[in-house]
Amino acid sequence: TILQAAQQAGISIPTMCYHPDLSIEGVCRICVVEVKGQRLLCPSCAYPVSEGMEVETHTPKVRAARRLMVELLLANHPQDCLTCSNNQKCELQKLAKEFGILDLRFQGEKRDVPIDDSNPSVVRNMEKCILCKRCVRVCQEMQNVGALFANHRGWDTVVAPPFGKPLAEMVCVYCGQCINRCPTGALKANDPAK
C-alpha cells in the first residue's frame, strides 16, 4: 500500500484505524494522500502502489483534510482528557497536538452509552470510541474469539458484543489485546479497587 511504501521510505503519514498487525479497515481517513490522476484523496493504508504512481503526502489539501477529520472525531469525543486513563498515551490526543488543534470548531452530539464494566478484565466506554474497529479485528483475527462487533449503522453504530449484551456474557478470554490496540480510552483494564 502507499502507507507501507511511505513507511519504508521514512515518510511519516498519520493513521488511526490502521495497525500493522491487523487487516486493513480504511475507515478513519486520517492517512489520506493525493494520487496524481485521482479526483479524490485516497486512504494510503488501503490504496495499492503501482509502477510510476505519483503521490503527494503533505500538501495543503491533504493536511487540511487530515486536520478536519481529527476535528470531527473530537467534536463527538468527551472532553475529559486530563482525567482519562489514556491521557498522554491517546493517539487522538497526539494527533490533535500534531495538527495544532487548541480549540474545537465543531460541537457535535455526544454519545450516551452506558459504561460496561461487567467484565472482570475490560471496561468499555463507548462514548470515547472512534469506531476504528481495531478491537474488533484483534479479537477476531488474532485471538479468534469474536466477542466484539460493530453493531447497527450510521450514528447508531457501536462496538459491542452482539445484541447489546454486556461483555461479561460473551466468550471473552480476558486477554486484554483489545485494550492494547485501542487508540483512545474506550477500552481500559478493569480495576476493581477503584
N, C-alpha and C positions, 0 to 999 in steps of 0.2 A: 504494500500500500504506500501511498505518498507519505504517511506518517512514519512508517518504518524506514523508508528511504531517507527521509529527513533526519531521523534519529541516527542512522548510520553515517550521515554526512555531518553530524554535530549541530544540526539546526533544531532549535527548540520550538515546538508547537504545543500550546497548552491543550489539555484534554480534561474531561470529567468522566464520561461514561466508559472510556477506553481503559483497559487494563491488560498488560502483556500476557497474563496467564489465562485470559478468558476470551470467548468468542467475541466477534465484533457486533456491537449493537447500533452504533452510529446515531444516537438519539439526542445528544446534548448540543451538538453543533458549535461547540467551543473551538474545535480543531479545524474550522473551515479555512480553505485556501482558494486562491484564484488559479484556475487552469485555463491556459490560452485556448480559445475556441469554445469554451463552455459559457453559457449565458448566466448561470447562477454560480454562487460559491459552492464548493464541493467539500464534503466532510473528508478530511485527509485520512482518517482512521479506516474508512471503508472504500476509498477510491483506489483502484489498482493503478500501478505505474505502467507506462508503455514507452517504447523507444521514441526519443525525440520530444517527449512531453515537456512543456514549459509551465512551470509552477511558480507562483509568487506567494510567499508565506506571510509577509508582514507589510502589505500595502495599507494605505489609509482606509480603504474599503474593508479589508479583512479585519484590521484592528477595531474598526467601528462596529462591525458585526459581532465580533467576539465580546466586546465590551457590553453591547446591547443584550446579548444572551446572558451574561453574568448578571446584569442589572435586572433582567426579567426573573431570573432564578431568585435573586434577593428580594424581589417585590413580594413574593409569596412565602418567604422564609421567616421564621421567628427571629426577632432581633434580640436574641439573648446570648450573643457570642461570649460575653465576659463570664457567664455562669455555665456555659455549655461544656460538657465533658471533652469535646474535641477542640476547645479553644487553643489556638496556636498550632494545631495539627490539622485543621479543617482545610480541605482543598478549595472549597468555595471561598472561604475567608482569604486564603492565599491569592486566589485569582482576583478577588476584589482589590486587594492591596496592589497586585501587579498592574492592574488597569487603572489604579488611582481613584477608585470609587470611594468617595468620602461621604457623599450624601445620596439618598435614594430619590431618583427622579420619579419613580413609579411606586404607587401603593396598591398592591393587589389584595384580593380577598385571601384571608388566611384560612388554612385548612383547620377543621375542628374534628380531629380524630383522637379518640381516647388512647392514652399510652397503654401498651400491652406489656405488663411486667409479670405475666403469669408463668413465663418460662424461668426456670431456676438459673439459666445461664445468660439469656439475651433479653434486653429491654428494647422494645420497638417504639420509637416516637416518630410516627409518620408525618407529623407537622414539619419535621426537618428533612424529610425525604425529597430528593430532587428527581426521582424516577429514572436514575441512571441504570438501574437493574443489575448492578454488579453483584449484589447479594443473591439475586435470583439465579444468575449464571453460575456463581461459585457453588451454590447449594446444589444445583442440578448437574453441572459439568464436572466439578472437581470432587465433590463429596457424594454424588449420585443419590442424594436424599430427596430433594424436591419438596421442601417444607414451605418455600416461599414462591409466590407467583404474582404477576401483575394482574390484578383483578379490575374489572369494569373498563370504561373508556373515557377519554377526554378528561375534564376536570375531576370526574369521579374516580379516576384511576388511583389505586392504592396498592402498594406492595404488601402482601399479607398472605397468610395461609388461605386455601380455598374456602369459599362460603362464609368468609368473615369470622372464622373460628380463631380462638386465641392460639398463640404459638405452642402453649403447653399441651394442647390436644393433638399436635402434629407429631410426626416421627422425627423430630429434631434430635440429632445425636450430640448436641451441646459442644460442637467443635469450635465455634467462635469464628469460623472463616468469614462469615457474613459481616461480622464486626470489623475484621481486618481489612475488608475490601470497601467498606462504606466510606465515601469521601467526605461526608458531613457527620453530624452526631445523631443520625436517625436510628442507628443501632449501637448499643453500648453494652458492656458487661453488666449483669445484674449483681449489684452489691447489696445483699440482704441486710447488712449492718446499717445502711442509710435509711 
